Amino acid sequence: MNLRKKRAESSEVFTDALNDILFILLMFFLIVSTLANPNVRKASLPKAKSNTTAKQSVAVTIDSLNRFYVEAKPVDPLMMDSALARIINAKRANGEEPTIAVNADRNCKLESFAAVLRAADRLGVKAVMNVDKKGL
């Protein structure tokens, strides 16, 4: 008689690789879910084949305290339209097609910059913003 107990064989499932796969899948779905934002709108950005610069004949500066300067002269925000119109009409009389170059401090309010853009739109001229190439 064989009275010894039989050893029950245990089966094991190695889940070490499953942890890695689950982590990779989790990261994939997190990245995809942040990229697929339905609230994002695509914008058509301007493109150029060469480095073109417009003749910037009227300079408007906005400092950090939201004070306006047209051609380095301080201007009241309420009188900015008339000051710009006077300069632009003089340039058009000379045969130039003026553009407005906006030099805005990074701490100025967006409303101040928008006021210059609205004035340029009312006067029918292009407005460009000068930026720091380094972005600092």
CNS distance restraints for C-alpha pairs under 8 A (distance, minus, plus):
assign (resid  15 and name CA) (resid  19 and name CA) 6.49 0.50 0.50
assign (resid  16 and name CA) (resid  20 and name CA) 7.02 0.50 0.50
assign (resid  17 and name CA) (resid  21 and name CA) 6.34 0.50 0.50
assign (resid  18 and name CA) (resid  22 and name CA) 5.99 0.50 0.50
assign (resid  19 and name CA) (resid  23 and name CA) 6.15 0.50 0.50
assign (resid  20 and name CA) (resid  24 and name CA) 6.24 0.50 0.50
assign (resid  21 and name CA) (resid  25 and name CA) 6.16 0.50 0.50
assign (resid  22 and name CA) (resid  26 and name CA) 6.03 0.50 0.50
assign (resid  23 and name CA) (resid  27 and name CA) 6.23 0.50 0.50
assign (resid  24 and name CA) (resid  28 and name CA) 6.15 0.50 0.50
assign (resid  25 and name CA) (resid  29 and name CA) 6.21 0.50 0.50
assign (resid  26 and name CA) (resid  30 and name CA) 6.18 0.50 0.50
assign (resid  27 and name CA) (resid  31 and name CA) 6.17 0.50 0.50
assign (resid  28 and name CA) (resid  32 and name CA) 6.14 0.50 0.50
assign (resid  29 and name CA) (resid  33 and name CA) 5.91 0.50 0.50
assign (resid  30 and name CA) (resid  34 and name CA) 6.41 0.50 0.50
assign (resid  31 and name CA) (resid  35 and name CA) 6.38 0.50 0.50
assign (resid  32 and name CA) (resid  36 and name CA) 6.15 0.50 0.50
assign (resid  33 and name CA) (resid  37 and name CA) 7.17 0.50 0.50
assign (resid  48 and name CA) (resid  52 and name CA) 7.52 0.50 0.50
assign (resid  54 and name CA) (resid  99 and name CA) 7.35 0.50 0.50
assign (resid  55 and name CA) (resid  98 and name CA) 7.09 0.50 0.50
assign (resid  55 and name CA) (resid  99 and name CA) 6.63 0.50 0.50
assign (resid  56 and name CA) (resid  98 and name CA) 6.74 0.50 0.50
assign (resid  56 and name CA) (resid  99 and name CA) 5.20 0.50 0.50
assign (resid  56 and name CA) (resid 100 and name CA) 5.98 0.50 0.50
assign (resid  56 and name CA) (resid 101 and name CA) 5.63 0.50 0.50
assign (resid  57 and name CA) (resid  98 and name CA) 5.55 0.50 0.50
assign (resid  57 and name CA) (resid  99 and name CA) 5.88 0.50 0.50
assign (resid  57 and name CA) (resid 100 and name CA) 6.61 0.50 0.50
assign (resid  57 and name CA) (resid 101 and name CA) 7.49 0.50 0.50
assign (resid  58 and name CA) (resid  70 and name CA) 7.47 0.50 0.50
assign (resid  58 and name CA) (resid  71 and name CA) 6.52 0.50 0.50
assign (resid  58 and name CA) (resid  87 and name CA) 7.66 0.50 0.50
assign (resid  58 and name CA) (resid  88 and name CA) 7.68 0.50 0.50
assign (resid  58 and name CA) (resid  98 and name CA) 6.84 0.50 0.50
assign (resid  58 and name CA) (resid  99 and name CA) 6.22 0.50 0.50
assign (resid  58 and name CA) (resid 100 and name CA) 4.84 0.50 0.50
assign (resid  58 and name CA) (resid 101 and name CA) 6.11 0.50 0.50
assign (resid  59 and name CA) (resid  70 and name CA) 5.99 0.50 0.50
assign (resid  59 and name CA) (resid  71 and name CA) 5.28 0.50 0.50
assign (resid  59 and name CA) (resid  72 and name CA) 7.71 0.50 0.50
assign (resid  59 and name CA) (resid 100 and name CA) 5.83 0.50 0.50
assign (resid  59 and name CA) (resid 101 and name CA) 4.84 0.50 0.50
assign (resid  59 and name CA) (resid 102 and name CA) 6.11 0.50 0.50
assign (resid  59 and name CA) (resid 103 and name CA) 7.32 0.50 0.50
assign (resid  60 and name CA) (resid  68 and name CA) 6.97 0.50 0.50
assign (resid  60 and name CA) (resid  69 and name CA) 5.62 0.50 0.50
assign (resid  60 and name CA) (resid  70 and name CA) 4.63 0.50 0.50
assign (resid  60 and name CA) (resid  71 and name CA) 6.30 0.50 0.50
assign (resid  60 and name CA) (resid  72 and name CA) 7.67 0.50 0.50
assign (resid  60 and name CA) (resid 100 and name CA) 6.89 0.50 0.50
assign (resid  60 and name CA) (resid 101 and name CA) 6.08 0.50 0.50
assign (resid  60 and name CA) (resid 102 and name CA) 4.91 0.50 0.50
assign (resid  60 and name CA) (resid 103 and name CA) 6.14 0.50 0.50
assign (resid  60 and name CA) (resid 116 and name CA) 7.99 0.50 0.50
assign (resid  61 and name CA) (resid  68 and name CA) 5.81 0.50 0.50
assign (resid  61 and name CA) (resid  69 and name CA) 5.00 0.50 0.50
assign (resid  61 and name CA) (resid  70 and name CA) 6.52 0.50 0.50
assign (resid  61 and name CA) (resid  71 and name CA) 7.96 0.50 0.50
assign (resid  61 and name CA) (resid  72 and name CA) 7.39 0.50 0.50
assign (resid  61 and name CA) (resid 102 and name CA) 5.84 0.50 0.50
assign (resid  61 and name CA) (resid 103 and name CA) 4.60 0.50 0.50
assign (resid  61 and name CA) (resid 104 and name CA) 5.75 0.50 0.50
assign (resid  62 and name CA) (resid  66 and name CA) 5.65 0.50 0.50
assign (resid  62 and name CA) (resid  67 and name CA) 5.57 0.50 0.50
assign (resid  62 and name CA) (resid  68 and name CA) 4.88 0.50 0.50
assign (resid  62 and name CA) (resid  69 and name CA) 6.48 0.50 0.50
assign (resid  62 and name CA) (resid 102 and name CA) 7.60 0.50 0.50
assign (resid  62 and name CA) (resid 103 and name CA) 6.21 0.50 0.50
assign (resid  62 and name CA) (resid 104 and name CA) 4.66 0.50 0.50
assign (resid  62 and name CA) (resid 105 and name CA) 6.10 0.50 0.50
assign (resid  62 and name CA) (resid 108 and name CA) 6.92 0.50 0.50
assign (resid  62 and name CA) (resid 112 and name CA) 7.46 0.50 0.50
assign (resid  62 and name CA) (resid 113 and name CA) 7.64 0.50 0.50
assign (resid  63 and name CA) (resid  67 and name CA) 5.58 0.50 0.50
assign (resid  63 and name CA) (resid  68 and name CA) 6.98 0.50 0.50
assign (resid  63 and name CA) (resid 104 and name CA) 6.29 0.50 0.50
assign (resid  63 and name CA) (resid 105 and name CA) 5.19 0.50 0.50
assign (resid  63 and name CA) (resid 107 and name CA) 7.88 0.50 0.50
assign (resid  63 and name CA) (resid 108 and name CA) 6.37 0.50 0.50
assign (resid  64 and name CA) (resid 105 and name CA) 5.41 0.50 0.50
assign (resid  64 and name CA) (resid 106 and name CA) 7.17 0.50 0.50
assign (resid  64 and name CA) (resid 107 and name CA) 5.07 0.50 0.50
assign (resid  64 and name CA) (resid 108 and name CA) 4.71 0.50 0.50
assign (resid  65 and name CA) (resid 107 and name CA) 7.98 0.50 0.50
assign (resid  65 and name CA) (resid 108 and name CA) 6.50 0.50 0.50
assign (resid  66 and name CA) (resid 108 and name CA) 5.51 0.50 0.50
assign (resid  66 and name CA) (resid 109 and name CA) 6.73 0.50 0.50
assign (resid  66 and name CA) (resid 112 and name CA) 6.53 0.50 0.50
assign (resid  67 and name CA) (resid  74 and name CA) 7.42 0.50 0.50
assign (resid  67 and name CA) (resid  75 and name CA) 7.67 0.50 0.50
assign (resid  67 and name CA) (resid  76 and name CA) 7.78 0.50 0.50
assign (resid  67 and name CA) (resid  77 and name CA) 7.66 0.50 0.50
assign (resid  68 and name CA) (resid  74 and name CA) 5.92 0.50 0.50
assign (resid  68 and name CA) (resid  75 and name CA) 5.48 0.50 0.50
assign (resid  68 and name CA) (resid  76 and name CA) 6.81 0.50 0.50
assign (resid  68 and name CA) (resid  77 and name CA) 6.50 0.50 0.50
assign (resid  68 and name CA) (resid  80 and name CA) 7.83 0.50 0.50
assign (resid  69 and name CA) (resid  73 and name CA) 5.02 0.50 0.50
assign (resid  69 and name CA) (resid  74 and name CA) 4.34 0.50 0.50
assign (resid  69 and name CA) (resid  75 and name CA) 5.46 0.50 0.50
assign (resid  70 and name CA) (resid  74 and name CA) 6.51 0.50 0.50
assign (resid  70 and name CA) (resid  75 and name CA) 6.49 0.50 0.50
assign (resid  70 and name CA) (resid  80 and name CA) 7.80 0.50 0.50
assign (resid  70 and name CA) (resid  83 and name CA) 7.49 0.50 0.50
assign (resid  70 and name CA) (resid  84 and name CA) 7.35 0.50 0.50
assign (resid  75 and name CA) (resid  79 and name CA) 6.62 0.50 0.50
assign (resid  75 and name CA) (resid  80 and name CA) 6.09 0.50 0.50
assign (resid  75 and name CA) (resid  83 and name CA) 7.70 0.50 0.50
assign (resid  76 and name CA) (resid  80 and name CA) 6.20 0.50 0.50
assign (resid  79 and name CA) (resid  83 and name CA) 6.29 0.50 0.50
assign (resid  80 and name CA) (resid  84 and name CA) 6.04 0.50 0.50
assign (resid  80 and name CA) (resid 119 and name CA) 7.95 0.50 0.50
assign (resid  81 and name CA) (resid  85 and name CA) 5.99 0.50 0.50
assign (resid  81 and name CA) (resid 119 and name CA) 5.79 0.50 0.50
assign (resid  82 and name CA) (resid  86 and name CA) 6.10 0.50 0.50
assign (resid  83 and name CA) (resid  87 and name CA) 6.48 0.50 0.50
assign (resid  84 and name CA) (resid  88 and name CA) 5.96 0.50 0.50
assign (resid  84 and name CA) (resid 119 and name CA) 8.00 0.50 0.50
assign (resid  85 and name CA) (resid  89 and name CA) 5.85 0.50 0.50
assign (resid  85 and name CA) (resid 123 and name CA) 6.77 0.50 0.50
assign (resid  86 and name CA) (resid  90 and name CA) 6.29 0.50 0.50
assign (resid  87 and name CA) (resid  91 and name CA) 6.32 0.50 0.50
assign (resid  88 and name CA) (resid  92 and name CA) 6.11 0.50 0.50
assign (resid  88 and name CA) (resid  98 and name CA) 6.45 0.50 0.50
assign (resid  89 and name CA) (resid  93 and name CA) 6.09 0.50 0.50
assign (resid  90 and name CA) (resid  94 and name CA) 6.58 0.50 0.50
assign (resid  91 and name CA) (resid  95 and name CA) 6.67 0.50 0.50
assign (resid  91 and name CA) (resid  96 and name CA) 5.46 0.50 0.50
assign (resid  91 and name CA) (resid  97 and name CA) 7.14 0.50 0.50
assign (resid  91 and name CA) (resid  98 and name CA) 6.53 0.50 0.50
assign (resid  92 and name CA) (resid  96 and name CA) 5.06 0.50 0.50
assign (resid  92 and name CA) (resid  97 and name CA) 6.01 0.50 0.50
assign (resid  92 and name CA) (resid  98 and name CA) 7.11 0.50 0.50
assign (resid  97 and name CA) (resid 125 and name CA) 7.95 0.50 0.50
assign (resid  98 and name CA) (resid 125 and name CA) 6.72 0.50 0.50
assign (resid  98 and name CA) (resid 126 and name CA) 7.70 0.50 0.50
assign (resid  99 and name CA) (resid 125 and name CA) 5.72 0.50 0.50
assign (resid  99 and name CA) (resid 126 and name CA) 4.99 0.50 0.50
assign (resid  99 and name CA) (resid 127 and name CA) 5.71 0.50 0.50
assign (resid  99 and name CA) (resid 128 and name CA) 7.51 0.50 0.50
assign (resid 100 and name CA) (resid 120 and name CA) 7.24 0.50 0.50
assign (resid 100 and name CA) (resid 125 and name CA) 7.19 0.50 0.50
assign (resid 100 and name CA) (resid 126 and name CA) 6.23 0.50 0.50
assign (resid 100 and name CA) (resid 127 and name CA) 4.52 0.50 0.50
assign (resid 100 and name CA) (resid 128 and name CA) 6.21 0.50 0.50
assign (resid 101 and name CA) (resid 127 and name CA) 5.89 0.50 0.50
assign (resid 101 and name CA) (resid 128 and name CA) 5.03 0.50 0.50
assign (resid 101 and name CA) (resid 129 and name CA) 5.72 0.50 0.50
assign (resid 101 and name CA) (resid 130 and name CA) 6.57 0.50 0.50
assign (resid 102 and name CA) (resid 113 and name CA) 7.87 0.50 0.50
assign (resid 102 and name CA) (resid 116 and name CA) 7.78 0.50 0.50
assign (resid 102 and name CA) (resid 127 and name CA) 7.03 0.50 0.50
assign (resid 102 and name CA) (resid 128 and name CA) 6.06 0.50 0.50
assign (resid 102 and name CA) (resid 129 and name CA) 4.67 0.50 0.50
assign (resid 102 and name CA) (resid 130 and name CA) 6.04 0.50 0.50
assign (resid 103 and name CA) (resid 129 and name CA) 6.23 0.50 0.50
assign (resid 103 and name CA) (resid 130 and name CA) 5.47 0.50 0.50
assign (resid 103 and name CA) (resid 131 and name CA) 7.62 0.50 0.50
assign (resid 104 and name CA) (resid 108 and name CA) 6.72 0.50 0.50
assign (resid 104 and name CA) (resid 113 and name CA) 7.09 0.50 0.50
assign (resid 104 and name CA) (resid 129 and name CA) 7.56 0.50 0.50
assign (resid 104 and name CA) (resid 130 and name CA) 7.64 0.50 0.50
assign (resid 108 and name CA) (resid 112 and name CA) 7.05 0.50 0.50
assign (resid 108 and name CA) (resid 113 and name CA) 7.91 0.50 0.50
assign (resid 109 and name CA) (resid 113 and name CA) 6.98 0.50 0.50
assign (resid 110 and name CA) (resid 114 and name CA) 6.13 0.50 0.50
assign (resid 111 and name CA) (resid 115 and name CA) 6.06 0.50 0.50
assign (resid 112 and name CA) (resid 116 and name CA) 6.71 0.50 0.50
assign (resid 113 and name CA) (resid 117 and name CA) 6.49 0.50 0.50
assign (resid 114 and name CA) (resid 118 and name CA) 6.11 0.50 0.50
assign (resid 115 and name CA) (resid 119 and name CA) 6.19 0.50 0.50
assign (resid 116 and name CA) (resid 120 and name CA) 6.18 0.50 0.50
assign (resid 117 and name CA) (resid 121 and name CA) 6.16 0.50 0.50
assign (resid 117 and name CA) (resid 127 and name CA) 6.50 0.50 0.50
assign (resid 118 and name CA) (resid 122 and name CA) 6.19 0.50 0.50
assign (resid 119 and name CA) (resid 123 and name CA) 6.22 0.50 0.50
assign (resid 120 and name CA) (resid 124 and name CA) 6.01 0.50 0.50
assign (resid 120 and name CA) (resid 125 and name CA) 5.32 0.50 0.50
assign (resid 120 and name CA) (resid 126 and name CA) 6.44 0.50 0.50
assign (resid 120 and name CA) (resid 127 and name CA) 6.26 0.50 0.50
assign (resid 121 and name CA) (resid 125 and name CA) 6.23 0.50 0.50
assign (resid 121 and name CA) (resid 126 and name CA) 7.38 0.50 0.50
assign (resid 131 and name CA) (resid 135 and name CA) 7.58 0.50 0.50
assign (resid 132 and name CA) (resid 136 and name CA) 7.10 0.50 0.50
